[in-house]
């Protein structure tokens, strides 16, 4: 008696197939450009009877559907196409020549893993109940028709009941009545066949719809996961860049520590805004990025507290007379987020220049007056 087989198929220009027995042992794996459906079927039947035909992709290839229809085997496919890493894992214990053979073998191994528990359950039942002669029939009905083991056994053990011999009775009904009854029953039988065919088509349609909806939902989840991973990776890169910038600042400031006595540590402000200046650690010298942005309240608050203002943007004429202003470009300065390091020597020179210029202007104005 020829054994039942699991056949994995990888269709294409180069067609490959792999055959396993129901114990998961590899019987044959082949790839060839000369194989077609008929020659493949002939080769497979030379080893046994196909119970399952398997594929590694979803949806099922048309070639695999034709093989299943021609051989009466059950199709098993994954919920979504197997990835290369999965196929390599399934076939790592076997020797294959190329990717076509690997894919065919991976399909068969995947199908075997899917039905292994059911086959083991049937084996245990057969041994326990002493149904060895029915084993192949049980497997075929359970796997192919999705019946329970007990239902399969009931079908296989059902015997035709022989009618008891009775003495013929005199015919009391006319032949026409019997003919009409047979005609009626045939009509009923045809109606039931059509109904069964319709229900089978409906089941196939629902299975296909469920498979597509499930696949779409899986893809949506995977897409959301991938977007989340991409977003988190970007955040990680941004944080790493920020850390690198901070590390560079730390190194830069560390390099200045041996000469820190040569610098003034000057508080840094964005503008002459009262809410900003009131909370600043004010010194005689401050840095104001944009001195043209101001409020009178802030200027009054700074009066008598600040003498020199280092700036980076132009100074408004309104505030120029209130303090001594020195452009940061003329100084040796390191600008940080909350403070500015200003070289003392150059600062003093620039401050003296401004003071001298102020006196010259003052004396000139007196002479003019």
CORNOR-V836615 format. One record per residue. RES is the residue in one letter. OMEGA is omega as a letter, one per 40 degrees, with the letter a starting at -180 (* if undefined). Layout:
res = <RES | RES>
omega = <OMEGA | OMEGA>
//
This chain:
res = <X | X | X | X | X | X | X | X | X | X | X | X | X | X | X | X | X | X | X | X | X | X | X | X | X | X | X | X | X | X | X | X | X | X | X | X | X | X | X | X | X | X | X | X | X | X | X | X | X | X | X | X | X | X | X | X | X | X | X | X | X | X | X | X | X | X | X | X | X | X | X | X | X | X | X | X | X | X | X | X | X | X | X | X | X | X | X | X | X | X | X | X | X | X | X | X | X | X | X | X | X | X | X | X | X | X | X | X | X | X | X | X | X | X | X | X | X | X | X | X | X | X | X | X | X | X | X | X | X | X | X | X | X | X | X | X | X | X | X | X | X | X | X | X | X | X | X | X | X | X | X | X | X | X | X | X | X | X | X | X | X | X | X | X | X | X | X | X | X | X | X | X | X | X | X | X | X | X | X | X | X | X | X | X | X | X | X | X | X | X | X | X | X | X | X | X | X | X | X | X | X | X | X | X | X | X | X | X | X | X | X | X | X | X | X | X | X | X | X | X | X | X | X | X | X | X | X | X | X | X | X | X | X | X | X | X | X | X | X | X | X | X | X | X | X | X | X | X | X | X | X | X | X | X | X | X | X | X | X | X | X | X | X | X | X | X | X | X | X | X | X | X | X | X | X | X | X | X | X | X | X | X | X | X | X | X | X | X | X | X | X | X | X | X | X | X | X | X | X | X | X | X | X | X | X | X | X | X | X | X | X | X | X | X | X | X | X | X | X | X | X | X | X | X | X | X | X | X | X | X | X | X | X | X | X | X | X | X | X | X | X | X | X | X | X | X | X | X | X | X | X | X | X | X | X | X | X | X | X | X | X | X | X | X | X | X | X | X | X>
omega = <a | a | i | a | i | a | i | a | i | a | i | i | i | a | i | i | i | a | i | i | a | i | a | i | a | i | a | i | a | i | a | i | a | a | i | a | a | a | i | a | i | a | a | a | i | i | a | a | a | i | a | i | a | i | a | a | i | e | a | i | a | a | a | i | i | i | i | a | a | a | a | a | a | i | i | i | i | i | i | a | a | i | a | a | i | a | i | i | a | a | a | a | a | i | i | a | a | a | i | i | i | a | i | a | i | i | a | i | i | a | i | i | a | a | a | a | i | i | i | i | i | i | a | a | a | a | a | a | a | a | a | a | a | a | a | i | i | a | a | a | a | a | a | a | i | i | i | a | a | i | i | i | i | a | a | a | a | a | i | i | a | i | i | i | i | i | a | i | i | i | a | a | a | i | a | i | i | i | i | i | i | i | i | a | i | i | i | a | i | i | i | i | i | i | i | i | i | a | i | i | a | i | i | i | a | i | i | i | i | a | a | i | i | i | a | i | i | i | i | i | i | i | i | i | a | i | i | i | i | i | a | i | i | i | i | i | i | i | i | i | i | i | i | i | i | i | i | i | i | i | i | i | i | a | a | a | i | a | a | i | a | a | i | i | a | i | a | i | i | a | i | i | a | a | a | a | a | a | a | i | a | i | i | i | i | i | i | a | a | a | i | i | a | i | a | a | i | a | i | a | a | a | a | i | a | i | a | i | i | a | i | i | a | a | i | i | a | a | a | a | a | a | i | a | i | i | a | i | a | a | i | a | i | a | i | a | a | a | i | i | a | i | a | a | a | i | a | a | a | i | i | i | a | a | i | i | i | i | i | i | a | i | i | a | i | a | i | i | *>
//
